[in-house]
Amino acid sequence: MYAITHMRTFISDTYYSRQPMNEADFKRSRSLFVLEGSMANGVLALTSGAFLSGYASMMGADDSLNGIIGAIPTLLCVVQLFSTVVLENLREKKFIIAFLALMHRLLLTLIFFVPLFVREPAFRLAAVVGIFAAAHGCGAFIGTGAGNWLRKLVPGRELGSYLGKRDAKALAFTTIVSLSMGKLLDWFRYQNAEQAGFLTIGLAVLAMTFVNFYCFSSAKEPIQEEYKERTRLKHVFTEPLKNKGFRKIIGFYGFWNLGLQIAAPFFSVYMVTGLNLDYTYMTFLGLIASLSRVFASGIWGRLADRKSWLWVTKTSMLLLGCVHISWFFMTKETCLVLQPILQSLSGIAWGGIAISVFNVQYQYAPDNKQMLFVGANSAYAGMIGFASSLLGAALLTILPAGNLLGMAVSGMQFLFVLSGGLIIGCSCYVHFVLKKI
């Protein structure tokens, strides 16, 4: 009985404390969110991209299915339509965010252990896809709430600089983790023990999961005033669309996800199955991209504070669109020269996109309804993004492959050009449409 009482007291004090925060609490919580970001990005790096593509290929997934699997997290953003209703009506959100973040990462850990329990190849792949989807369902449920919690910890005038530094530190950590795990996985693959390599990755993900949970549990949550009117599901569907200014933000995110997701899941697939690169080299390329992004993140953050988030958004997207188009010329013969250059430019572009795209939606949402508006926006964008990935997978089966001007080309290279053109169009949308809000 004492143990139960003690546990209830601990949970209440840790997750439901209504004590006002002092400056030291804010400072410590901001530091914990920096560490949380590093752990979250480390988990993401080992459960997406080349690692996910390689694991799915080992399980028997073809290129189209591999790309669709990579797009599942985008589809599950639709969960935010419903999670917003729950989170908006909770005064204390810390417990549900910390718990579902833990479930998200534990399920991602579990996908690497599926072969130990499921022997039939078809069922094994289905189990991996199902667990992967459940994991990202948990992550999508709390995405808006966690982002809103973070923003409340940082003064507005410091937000750009803080996000830039947080992103830079997270990427530095992720680079070390990815490079180490990539080298280890290659060693296992050369020993014909690739499955054992992925089990090792699963253990690394598990370790980062518990550190991430500690960060969420230890950070303080600013007290939120209770709303007079409870949020209902119909409000999530209708209120953001009724807001003339925010409708343009929804259009922007839809355009962005259309351009990005039509090809994004296939870049890592192309590197694994098209260019036949090993994990060590791919993680080395990731190191180049990450170092470029670390270098650029702080600069983009300061530019956002001095100029505007929209300027950073349109400029970084323009650069990324050009990079995607340049992937058309990526072949086995040219990759050793082009890969380092394009990965570096991509890292610079993503240094701006990662912090600006996150913040722009909050900037234009009403202060007292940010989670509602951002949740709806993420859901609409997610549906468009997943539909775009399905379109990309379908196009992949019909786009021609062969030789063009003496260069070997495949359907994926045409997808990269299409993606780049759409992203450049999105940059123009920001310049001509969003600046008028």
Backbone hydrogen bonds, N-H to C=O, Kabsch-Sander energy under -0.5 kcal/mol:
donor,donor_aa,acceptor,acceptor_aa,energy
5,T,1,M,-2.4
6,H,2,Y,-2.9
7,M,3,A,-2.4
8,R,4,I,-2.5
9,T,5,T,-2.3
10,F,6,H,-2.4
11,I,7,M,-2.7
12,S,8,R,-2.5
13,D,9,T,-2.8
14,T,10,F,-2.4
15,Y,11,I,-2.9
16,Y,11,I,-0.6
16,Y,12,S,-1.7
26,F,22,N,-2.0
27,K,23,E,-2.4
28,R,24,A,-2.6
29,S,25,D,-2.5
30,R,26,F,-2.3
31,S,27,K,-1.9
32,L,28,R,-2.4
33,F,29,S,-2.0
34,V,30,R,-1.2
35,L,31,S,-1.8
36,E,32,L,-2.9
37,G,33,F,-2.1
38,S,34,V,-1.6
39,M,35,L,-2.3
40,A,36,E,-2.9
41,N,37,G,-2.3
42,G,38,S,-2.0
43,V,39,M,-2.4
44,L,40,A,-2.4
45,A,41,N,-2.5
46,L,42,G,-1.6
47,T,43,V,-0.9
47,T,44,L,-0.7
48,S,45,A,-0.6
51,F,48,S,-1.0
52,L,48,S,-1.2
53,S,49,G,-2.7
54,G,50,A,-2.8
55,Y,51,F,-2.2
56,A,52,L,-2.9
57,S,53,S,-2.4
58,M,54,G,-2.1
59,M,55,Y,-1.5
60,G,57,S,-1.2
61,A,56,A,-2.6
66,N,62,D,-2.7
67,G,63,D,-2.1
68,I,64,S,-2.0
69,I,65,L,-2.6
70,G,66,N,-1.9
71,A,67,G,-0.9
71,A,68,I,-0.6
72,I,68,I,-0.6
72,I,69,I,-1.3
74,T,71,A,-0.8
75,L,71,A,-1.6
76,L,72,I,-2.1
77,C,74,T,-1.3
78,V,75,L,-2.0
79,V,76,L,-1.6
80,Q,77,C,-1.8
81,L,78,V,-1.8
82,F,79,V,-1.3
83,S,79,V,-2.4
84,T,80,Q,-1.6
86,V,82,F,-1.4
87,L,83,S,-3.1
88,E,84,T,-2.7
89,N,85,V,-1.0
90,L,87,L,-1.3
93,K,91,R,-0.6
97,I,93,K,-2.1
98,A,94,K,-2.8
99,F,95,F,-2.9
100,L,96,I,-2.2
101,A,97,I,-2.0
102,L,98,A,-1.9
103,M,99,F,-2.3
104,H,100,L,-2.6
105,R,101,A,-2.0
106,L,102,L,-2.4
107,L,103,M,-2.4
108,L,104,H,-1.6
109,T,105,R,-1.9
110,L,106,L,-2.0
111,I,107,L,-1.2
112,F,109,T,-1.2
113,F,110,L,-1.8
114,V,110,L,-0.6
114,V,111,I,-0.7
116,L,113,F,-1.4
117,F,114,V,-1.9
118,V,114,V,-2.4
119,R,117,F,-0.5
124,R,120,E,-2.7
125,L,121,P,-2.3
126,A,122,A,-2.1
127,A,123,F,-2.6
128,V,124,R,-2.1
129,V,125,L,-2.3
130,G,126,A,-2.5
131,I,127,A,-2.7
132,F,128,V,-2.5
133,A,129,V,-2.3
134,A,130,G,-2.3
135,A,131,I,-2.6
136,H,132,F,-2.0
137,G,133,A,-1.6
138,C,134,A,-1.8
139,G,135,A,-2.0
140,A,136,H,-2.4
141,F,137,G,-1.7
142,I,138,C,-1.1
143,G,139,G,-0.8
144,T,140,A,-0.5
146,A,142,I,-2.8
147,G,143,G,-2.0
148,N,144,T,-2.3
149,W,145,G,-2.3
150,L,146,A,-2.2
151,R,147,G,-2.0
152,K,148,N,-1.6
153,L,149,W,-0.6
153,L,150,L,-1.3
154,V,150,L,-0.6
154,V,151,R,-0.8
158,E,155,P,-1.8
159,L,155,P,-0.6
159,L,156,G,-1.0
162,Y,158,E,-2.7
163,L,159,L,-2.9
164,G,160,G,-2.0
165,K,161,S,-2.3
166,R,162,Y,-2.9
167,D,163,L,-2.6
168,A,164,G,-2.1
169,K,165,K,-2.4
170,A,166,R,-2.3
171,L,167,D,-2.3
172,A,168,A,-2.1
173,F,169,K,-2.2
174,T,170,A,-2.6
175,T,171,L,-2.4
176,I,172,A,-1.6
177,V,173,F,-2.3
178,S,174,T,-3.1
179,L,175,T,-2.5
180,S,176,I,-2.2
181,M,177,V,-2.8
182,G,178,S,-2.6
183,K,179,L,-2.1
184,L,180,S,-2.2
185,L,181,M,-2.7
186,D,182,G,-2.2
187,W,183,K,-1.8
188,F,184,L,-2.2
189,R,185,L,-2.4
190,Y,186,D,-2.5
191,Q,187,W,-1.0
192,N,189,R,-1.7
193,A,188,F,-2.9
197,G,193,A,-1.4
198,F,194,E,-1.9
199,L,195,Q,-1.9
200,T,196,A,-1.8
201,I,197,G,-1.8
202,G,198,F,-2.1
203,L,199,L,-1.6
204,A,200,T,-1.8
205,V,201,I,-2.4
206,L,202,G,-2.0
207,A,203,L,-2.0
208,M,204,A,-2.0
209,T,205,V,-1.9
210,F,206,L,-1.6
211,V,207,A,-1.5
212,N,208,M,-2.4
213,F,209,T,-2.2
214,Y,210,F,-2.0
215,C,211,V,-2.0
216,F,212,N,-2.0
217,S,213,F,-2.4
218,S,214,Y,-2.0
219,A,215,C,-1.9
235,H,232,R,-0.9
236,V,232,R,-1.2
237,F,233,L,-1.4
238,T,234,K,-2.2
239,E,235,H,-2.1
242,K,238,T,-1.7
243,N,239,E,-1.2
244,K,242,K,-0.8
247,R,243,N,-2.0
248,K,244,K,-0.8
248,K,245,G,-0.7
249,I,245,G,-0.8
250,I,246,F,-2.4
251,G,247,R,-2.3
252,F,248,K,-2.0
253,Y,249,I,-2.6
254,G,250,I,-2.3
255,F,251,G,-2.4
256,W,252,F,-2.8
257,N,253,Y,-2.4
258,L,254,G,-2.1
259,G,255,F,-2.3
260,L,256,W,-2.6
261,Q,257,N,-2.2
262,I,258,L,-0.9
263,A,260,L,-1.3
264,A,260,L,-2.5
266,F,263,A,-2.1
267,F,263,A,-0.6
267,F,264,A,-1.1
268,S,264,A,-0.5
269,V,265,P,-0.6
270,Y,266,F,-2.6
271,M,267,F,-1.8
272,V,268,S,-2.1
273,T,269,V,-3.2
274,G,269,V,-0.7
274,G,270,Y,-1.0
275,L,270,Y,-2.5
277,L,271,M,-2.4
282,M,278,D,-2.3
283,T,279,Y,-2.7
284,F,280,T,-1.9
285,L,281,Y,-2.4
286,G,282,M,-2.0
287,L,283,T,-1.9
288,I,284,F,-1.9
289,A,285,L,-2.4
290,S,286,G,-2.8
291,L,287,L,-2.8
292,S,288,I,-2.1
293,R,289,A,-2.3
294,V,290,S,-3.3
295,F,291,L,-2.4
296,A,292,S,-2.3
297,S,293,R,-2.7
298,G,294,V,-0.9
299,I,295,F,-0.7
300,W,296,A,-3.2
301,G,297,S,-2.6
302,R,298,G,-2.1
303,L,299,I,-2.4
304,A,300,W,-2.3
305,D,301,G,-1.8
306,R,302,R,-2.0
307,K,303,L,-3.6
312,V,308,S,-1.6
313,T,309,W,-2.4
314,K,310,L,-2.6
315,T,311,W,-2.0
316,S,312,V,-2.3
317,M,313,T,-2.1
318,L,314,K,-1.8
319,L,315,T,-1.7
320,L,316,S,-2.1
321,G,317,M,-2.6
322,C,318,L,-1.6
323,V,319,L,-1.9
324,H,320,L,-2.5
325,I,321,G,-2.0
326,S,322,C,-1.8
327,W,323,V,-0.9
327,W,324,H,-0.9
328,F,325,I,-1.7
329,F,326,S,-1.6
330,M,327,W,-1.8
331,T,329,F,-0.8
335,C,331,T,-2.1
337,V,334,T,-1.1
338,L,334,T,-2.9
339,Q,335,C,-2.4
341,I,337,V,-0.9
342,L,338,L,-3.0
343,Q,339,Q,-2.8
344,S,340,P,-1.7
345,L,341,I,-2.2
346,S,342,L,-2.6
347,G,343,Q,-2.3
348,I,344,S,-2.0
349,A,345,L,-2.3
350,W,346,S,-2.9
351,G,347,G,-1.6
352,G,348,I,-0.9
352,G,349,A,-0.9
353,I,349,A,-2.3
354,A,350,W,-2.5
355,I,351,G,-0.5
356,S,352,G,-2.2
357,V,353,I,-2.5
358,F,353,I,-0.5
358,F,354,A,-0.6
359,N,355,I,-1.2
360,V,356,S,-2.8
361,Q,357,V,-0.8
362,Y,358,F,-0.5
363,Q,359,N,-2.2
364,Y,360,V,-1.4
365,A,361,Q,-0.6
365,A,362,Y,-0.6
369,K,366,P,-1.7
370,Q,367,D,-0.7
373,F,369,K,-2.3
374,V,370,Q,-3.0
375,G,371,M,-2.6
376,A,372,L,-2.0
377,N,373,F,-2.4
378,S,374,V,-2.6
379,A,375,G,-2.0
380,Y,376,A,-2.6
381,A,377,N,-2.5
382,G,378,S,-2.4
383,M,379,A,-2.2
384,I,380,Y,-2.0
385,G,381,A,-2.8
386,F,382,G,-2.6
387,A,383,M,-2.2
388,S,384,I,-2.2
389,S,385,G,-2.0
390,L,386,F,-2.5
391,L,387,A,-2.2
392,G,388,S,-2.4
393,A,389,S,-2.6
394,A,390,L,-2.3
395,L,391,L,-2.9
396,L,392,G,-1.9
397,T,393,A,-0.7
397,T,394,A,-0.9
398,I,394,A,-0.5
398,I,395,L,-1.1
399,L,395,L,-2.7
402,G,409,V,-2.2
404,L,407,M,-2.8
407,M,404,L,-1.6
409,V,402,G,-2.9
413,Q,410,S,-0.6
414,F,410,S,-1.1
415,L,411,G,-1.8
416,F,412,M,-2.0
417,V,413,Q,-1.5
418,L,414,F,-2.2
419,S,415,L,-2.8
420,G,416,F,-2.4
421,G,417,V,-2.3
422,L,418,L,-2.1
423,I,419,S,-2.4
424,I,420,G,-2.2
425,G,421,G,-1.9
426,C,422,L,-1.9
427,S,423,I,-2.0
428,C,424,I,-1.8
429,Y,425,G,-1.9
430,V,426,C,-2.1
431,H,427,S,-1.9
432,F,428,C,-2.8
433,V,429,Y,-2.6
434,L,429,Y,-1.4
435,K,430,V,-1.1
436,K,433,V,-1.3
437,I,434,L,-1.8
